[in-house]
Amino acid sequence: MHRLLLVLAAPLLAAPALQTFTGVITDTMCGAKPHSAMMKDKTDAECIRACTKGQFAYALLEGSNVIKLSDQKSAEKYAARKVTATGVYDEKSKTLKVASIQPAE
């Protein structure tokens, strides 16, 4: 019985810890660059949404780090806004597997 419990609990013990990041929702093309320079007649949010309609993805700009987000649908509504994103960060792909995105206080 104890061995069965250990086998069932092992994946839970090995699960990566959730991390929290706070920054601004951007896109993987512009990253930290000002969006208004790309599309002068658009707001930052409009520019970000336009960039993500093509080959680029929503990302979180935390300081100077651009972190790609796995959850593109949730990120869309927060384009150009400051948020707190929680999830598991994959260093190799520089992607945050998003558990939640909330407006930052």
C-alpha positions in Angstrom: 0.0 0.0 0.0 2.8 2.4 0.9 4.6 1.7 -2.4 1.4 2.5 -4.4 1.1 5.8 -2.5 4.7 6.7 -3.4 4.2 5.8 -7.1 1.0 7.9 -7.2 2.6 10.8 -5.4 5.9 10.9 -7.3 4.5 12.9 -10.3 3.2 15.5 -7.8 6.6 15.8 -6.1 8.4 16.2 -9.4 6.0 18.9 -10.8 7.7 22.2 -11.5 6.9 25.0 -9.1 4.6 27.9 -10.3 6.3 31.2 -10.7 4.8 34.7 -10.8 5.9 37.4 -13.2 4.7 41.0 -13.4 5.0 43.1 -16.6 3.3 44.4 -19.6 1.6 42.3 -22.3 3.5 42.9 -25.6 4.3 40.8 -28.6 7.4 38.8 -29.7 8.2 41.2 -32.6 8.3 44.5 -30.8 9.2 43.1 -27.3 10.6 46.1 -25.4 10.5 48.6 -28.4 7.8 51.3 -28.4 4.8 50.1 -30.4 3.8 53.5 -31.5 7.0 53.7 -33.6 5.8 50.8 -35.7 2.2 52.0 -36.4 2.0 55.7 -35.7 -1.8 56.0 -36.1 -2.5 53.1 -33.7 -2.4 52.7 -29.9 0.1 50.2 -28.3 -2.7 47.7 -27.7 -3.9 48.0 -31.4 -0.3 47.5 -32.6 0.2 44.5 -30.4 -3.0 42.9 -31.6 -2.1 43.5 -35.2 1.4 41.9 -34.7 -0.1 38.8 -33.1 -2.5 38.3 -36.1 0.5 37.2 -38.1 3.5 35.1 -37.1 4.2 36.8 -33.8 2.9 35.8 -30.4 1.8 37.6 -27.2 4.5 37.9 -24.6 5.2 39.4 -21.2 7.7 42.2 -20.9 9.2 41.9 -17.5 12.0 44.5 -17.1 14.0 43.8 -20.2 13.0 40.2 -20.5 10.5 39.2 -23.2 8.7 36.0 -22.1 6.5 34.2 -24.7 3.1 33.2 -23.3 1.5 29.8 -23.9 -2.0 31.2 -23.4 -2.5 33.6 -26.3 -6.3 33.9 -25.9 -6.1 35.3 -22.3 -3.2 37.6 -23.1 -5.1 39.2 -25.9 -7.5 41.1 -23.7 -4.6 42.6 -21.7 -2.6 43.9 -24.7 -0.4 46.8 -23.5 -1.6 46.5 -19.9 0.3 45.6 -16.8 -0.5 42.1 -15.5 0.7 39.4 -13.2 1.1 36.0 -14.9 1.6 32.8 -13.0 2.8 29.6 -14.5 5.8 27.3 -15.2 8.6 29.0 -17.0 10.6 26.9 -19.6 14.1 28.4 -19.8 14.9 26.5 -23.0 12.0 27.9 -25.0 11.7 31.1 -23.0 8.0 30.4 -22.7 5.7 30.7 -19.7 3.1 27.9 -19.6 0.4 30.1 -18.2 -1.8 29.0 -15.3 -3.4 32.5 -14.9 -3.1 36.1 -16.0 -4.6 38.9 -13.9 -4.4 42.7 -14.1 -1.6 43.9 -11.8 -2.5 46.1 -8.9 
